[in-house]
Amino acid sequence: CDGVNTLTSALPAEASGRTLQLDCGNSIKIHSATYACSTDSRNSDQTINLASACADQQRCDYTILVSSIGDPAPHCAKSYTAVWSCDGTAVQTTTIAAEAHGKVLSLSCEG
């Protein structure tokens, strides 16, 4: 599940048609993400970008780069806000203050 450890499991003979379920513990669920100007309403929805990078992982360090996500408000310092949760836990909000470009957003469902 974490790309490092190996999980080995066996189904009894004739496994055809049977389901093997793996539970890797809590994983990150992205509810929304926004990259927004700190002085006006210009912003961009970053939910798909953050979810593509972090969803279903136990830990994610996401670097906010204008070259990857675009700049919704040139010449304005922008913050980055993620609304997320771990499986079965309360929704959390994490904000990287302006200027967020080049900073790392760290999300974790470990321990």
Buried (B, 14 or more C-beta within 10 A) or exposed (E): BEEEEEEEEEEEEEEEEEEEEEEBEBBBBBBBBBBBBBEEEBBBEBBEBBBEBBBEBBBBEBEBEBEEBEBBBEEBEBBBBBBBBBBEEEEEEEBBEBBBBEBEBEBEBEE
